[in-house]
Amino acid sequence: MSQSRKIVLVQTPHRPATAGSEIDLAGLRDALRERGAEVEVAVLDADQVDGLLDRLEAGALPVVFRGERCT
């Protein structure tokens, strides 16, 4: 990445849309960081909506995953 980009990996509390569609979010997060991105992880629930909206307003690119967990 030629310029640092802010990315928010947004996780929903639901199961994946289809069986076998699991993604290694920890690996994705680490790979993006190695390439210079600022990566945050957020779980989409009622308690964290304001914080997520603040990150998006600050220019972070949201990437949403259904039911996956990144540790």
C-alpha positions as CSV (number, residue, x, y, z in Angstrom):
1,M,0.0,0.0,0.0
2,S,1.5,3.3,-1.0
3,Q,-0.6,5.2,1.6
4,S,-1.7,4.1,5.0
5,R,-5.4,3.2,4.9
6,K,-7.7,2.8,7.9
7,I,-9.7,-0.4,7.7
8,V,-12.4,-1.6,10.2
9,L,-13.2,-5.4,10.0
10,V,-16.8,-5.4,11.1
11,Q,-18.2,-8.7,12.5
12,T,-21.8,-9.5,12.9
13,P,-23.0,-11.8,15.7
14,H,-24.7,-14.1,13.2
15,R,-23.5,-17.4,11.7
16,P,-21.9,-17.4,8.3
17,A,-24.3,-17.1,5.4
18,T,-23.3,-20.6,4.1
19,A,-21.6,-23.5,5.6
20,G,-17.9,-23.7,4.8
21,S,-17.6,-20.0,4.2
22,E,-15.2,-19.4,7.1
23,I,-12.4,-16.8,6.6
24,D,-9.2,-16.5,8.5
25,L,-9.9,-12.9,9.7
26,A,-6.9,-12.9,12.0
27,G,-4.7,-13.8,9.0
28,L,-6.4,-11.1,6.9
29,R,-5.9,-8.5,9.6
30,D,-2.2,-9.4,10.0
31,A,-1.6,-9.4,6.2
32,L,-3.2,-5.9,5.9
33,R,-1.1,-4.6,8.8
34,E,2.0,-6.0,7.2
35,R,1.2,-3.9,4.1
36,G,0.8,-0.7,6.1
37,A,-2.9,-0.6,6.8
38,E,-4.3,0.5,10.2
39,V,-6.7,-2.3,11.0
40,E,-9.3,-2.3,13.8
41,V,-11.8,-5.0,14.6
42,A,-15.4,-4.2,15.7
43,V,-18.3,-6.4,16.5
44,L,-21.6,-5.0,15.3
45,D,-23.9,-4.9,18.2
46,A,-26.2,-2.3,19.8
47,D,-23.5,-1.2,22.4
48,Q,-20.8,-0.4,19.8
49,V,-22.7,1.3,17.0
50,D,-21.7,4.8,18.0
51,G,-18.0,3.8,18.2
52,L,-18.2,2.2,14.8
53,L,-19.9,5.2,13.3
54,D,-17.2,7.4,14.7
55,R,-14.5,5.3,12.9
56,L,-16.4,5.4,9.6
57,E,-16.8,9.2,9.9
58,A,-13.0,9.5,10.5
59,G,-12.5,7.8,7.1
60,A,-12.1,4.1,7.9
61,L,-13.0,1.6,5.2
62,P,-15.5,-0.9,6.5
63,V,-15.2,-4.6,5.6
64,V,-18.2,-6.6,6.9
65,F,-18.1,-10.3,7.7
66,R,-21.2,-12.2,8.8
67,G,-20.6,-14.5,11.7
68,E,-16.8,-14.7,11.6
69,R,-14.6,-13.9,14.6
70,C,-11.2,-12.4,14.6
71,T,-9.2,-12.8,17.8
